[in-house]
Amino acid sequence: MIHPDWVRTFETLAQLKNFTATARRLGMTQPGVSQHLKKLELELGVPLVGRARGAFQLLPSGERLLEYLRDLSAGEKKLREGLREDRPERGTCRIAAPGSLGLLVYDTLLEVGRECPELRLDLTVAPSLSAERHLEQGEVDLAYLNHMPRSEHLEVTKLAEERLVLVVPRSRVRRRGPLEWSALAAWGLVRHPDGTRLAERLLSANFPRDFRGADRLPSRTSINQINRILEAVAAGLGFTVIQELAYLRSPFREKVELVEMRVPVTDPIVLARARHRELPSRFAFVQGRISEALGASLGRRRSRRG
């Protein structure tokens, strides 16, 4: 790396074209200026300055070095300005979210992306525990989760509670009287990656006498695409338990029946980020839009229930 003092001396000499004036400007002696120039020429392996009949002149190699230094200075200035500039509509946001929440997050990111063409929006859809792991390993900047992480390295904000819902085929629902366990057992469970956990929680709370574990329920089909789970229920292949947002955003929800539970069971919706890490303003902007979409979706559901 070229010594910065040699470079500063050369740039001043190229500007003033006089060794004495350069020494005066830099508070050096004239031999000191000559020594800096000599060391710089030795470092680069070429002469930079010529003296024809006592007149100072830059050699072609000196002109190329001066041009390079000007470009370098301009680049540094641009870099410094860019580092100071923090605009919410520019840069990259890396986010992780589990299935049903991921649908809402990505729909919101698509809207933001259309409005802000200089934003890059990367979403990783993964189970809640995997999304937390992506965040801890620095692979994403924010993670929306369906559980409360315990890591001391994460800062967590609870945003809402999301109901677990029991969804059954519309064509088989009795319009009068409570849903009986025998009907569920006969239909069987439409399985999905989080289905066993959700079924265990909701069914054990509402059918404590009859429920013996989700793994003991019959099943005719399974699917790992969250937007198609209710398609299997609509086709009469069984019932399922999913998060409320997955139900609300499914194109098949008009073809199935939501069964109100006597004992409500909910999952938290939380936002997690690395503790003590300051994020650029674009993250607050994107977080705000996602929170608005989340509130609107769950708010509409509550109003319909009311």
N, C-alpha and C positions, 0 to 999 in steps of 0.2 A: 504493500500500500504506500502510495506516495506521501511523503511528509507534508502535512498541511501548511507549515511555515514556508516551505520552498514554493509551494503553489501560490500562496498569497504574495510572496515577493515577486514571482514571475508575472502574475496578473497585474500588479501595480507597475512593474517595469514596462510591461507591454502597453499600459495605458499612458504613462508619462514619458516613455522613450528616453529616459535620462537616469543614469545611475545615482547621481548626486541628489536629484529631486526625489527619487524613490527612497533613498536612505533617509532623507529628511521626513518624508511622509510616514515612514514606518518606524522612525525613531531608532535607526540603525546607523552603522558606519558604512561608507561606500565599499570597503573590502568585505564587510559582512554580506552586502547585497551580491557581490561577485561570487562569494563562497556559496551562497544559497543556489545561485544559478548554476554553478559548476556541479554541485551535488545533484541537482535535478537532471542535468544533462547526462551525468554518469549513470544515474538510476534508469533513465530512459534509453541510453545508448546512442543518442543522436545530439548534434548541436542544435540549439534553439534560436540563438541570437548571433547576428553577424555585425561587423563594423567595417563598413566600406568608407575609407578616407575619413575615419573618425566619426562618421554618422551612424546612429543606431538603426538597425533594421531587424525585423523578425524574419527568420528563415521559413521556408514552407512547412517544416516540421513544427516550428514554433506557432505558426498560424493554425495548423491543425490541432495542436494542443490547446490553444486559446479557444478555438471553436468548441472543442470537447468540453472544456471547463465552463463555458457559457451555457451549453446544453445541460450540463450537470447541475448548474446553479438554478436554471429554470425548472428542471425536474424536481429539485429539492423544494423550491418554492411552491410548486404545484402540490407536492406531497404534503407539505405542512398545511397548506390551505385545505386540502382534502381531509386531513386528520382532524382539523378544527371544525370542519363542517359536519353536522349531524342532522341530516334531513330524514324525516319519518317515511318519506316515499321512495327512498333509495337504499339499496343494500340487500343482504341475504338474511332470511329468517328460516331456521331449521327447527321444526316442531315434530313432536311425536304424540300420538293419541290412540287409544284403543278403539275397536270397531265402530260401535254406534256413535260414539262421540267424534270419531274420525270423519264420519260422513258429514256431520255438521261443520266441523272445522274446515274440511276441504271445500265444501260449498262456499263458505265464507272467504277462504283464500282465493278462490276463483273470482269472486266479486272484487276483492281488493286488487288482485292482479290485473283485472281489466281496467281499473281506475288508475293504477300506478305502474306503468310499464317498466320503470327502473327498479322495481322490487323483484327479487327472486325468492320464491316461496316453496320450500321443500317440506313435504309431509311424509313421515314414516308412520304407517298404520301398524300397530303391534299390540298384543295383549298388555294390560296395564303394568304388570310386573316387568315385562320386556321394555316398555316405554321408559320406565324408571331407570332401568339398566343403561339404556341408550343415553339418558341424560347424565348419569354418573360417569360414564366413560367419555363424555364430551362429544358425542356424535350428534347431539341435537342441543339447542339452546333453551328450549322450553318443552315441558311435557304435561299434557292433560291426562289425569289418571282417574281411575275408578276406585282407588284405595288410598289410605293415608300412609305415605311412606314414613319410615322411622329413621332414615339416615340423617345424621347430624350435619351432613354436608349440603343438605337441600333446604331451601326456603319454600314453604308450602302455604298456599292461600286457598281456603275452601270457597268454592263458588256457588254450589247448589247441592241439593239432594235429588237423586234420580230414582224413581220408583222401579222396582222389578215388576213386570206384568205377565200375567198368565193369558196366553192367546190360544183359542180353540177354533176348530172349523165352524164356520157360521151355519152350515147346513145341518149340523148335529146338535146344536144348542137347544135345550128346552127353554122356552120363553118364560116359564113359570117355575118358581122354586129354586133353591140353591143348587149349585153344581155338586154332584155327588162324586166321591172318590172312585166309585166303580166305573163311572164314565171315563175318567182320565186314564185309569188303568187299562181299560179296553182300547182306547185310542192309541196309547203309546206315546213316547216322547220323540219329537223331532230334535235330534241332537245337533249341536254345533260346538265350537271350541270352548265357549264359556258356559254352555248349557247345563252341564252337570253341577257346577258351582252355584249357578243361579237357581236351578230347580231345588237343590238341597236347602237353600236358605228360605225360599218362598213357600215351598210345599211343607216343609217341616213345621213352619210357623202356623200354617192354616189347616193342615190335616195331620195334627200330631198323633192321632190314634191309628191312622191307616198308613201313613207314609213310612216306608222302611228303607229308603235310600234311592237315589236316582239311578244308580247302577242296576237296580232290580226291576226297573220299568222296562217293558218291551219297547222296541224301536224298529220302525220300518225304513227309516232313512236318516241320513246325516248330511250336513252341508257346512262348508267353511267360508262361504260368501255371505256376509251378514245381510246384504240387501235381497237375498233370495230365501232366507229362512221362512218368512211368512208365505212364500209361494207354496212351499210344501204343506203348510197348515191349510191354506186355502184349497189345496187339492185333496184335502181329507186324509192326509197321511199321518196325522197325529196332532198333538198339542205341543206347545213349547213355552219356555220362560225366557224372556229377553229384557233388556233395559228399555225404559220408556222411550228414549230418543230413537232407538232402532224401530220401535213400533210406529212412532209418529212420522218417520221419514220413509217408511216402506210404501212402495206403490201398490202393495196388496192388502193394506189395512182395511179397505172397504169390503174386502171379501172374507174377512175373518171376524171373530168376536172377541172383544176384550172382556175378561171376567173380573169384576171388582172383588178384591180380597177383603176378608174380615179383618185380618191383621196386615197392615201395610209393612213392606220391607223395602228399604232404600239402599242405594250405593251412594257414597259421596262423589261429587265431581270436584277435583282439586287441580290447581295449577302449581306446578313445581319448577323451580329453577335453581341453579347452583348458588349456594349462599356466598355472600361477599363478592359476587361478580356483577359489575355494573354493565347493563345492556344498553345499546344505542336506542334512540327515541323511536325507531321503527317498531321495536317490540311492544312498547306501550300502545302504539297506534293499532297494531294487529291484534293485541290482546283485547283492546277495547271493542273492536269490531266482533271478535268471537264471543265476548261476554254479552254483547247486545243480541246476537243471534241465539245464544243459549237462553237468555232470559225471555226472548220472544217465543221460542219454541215451547219451553216449559210453562210459560205464562198462558199461552193459548190452550194448552192442555188443562190447566187448572180452571180456566174460565169455562170450558166445556163441562167439566165436572160440576162446577158450581151452578 
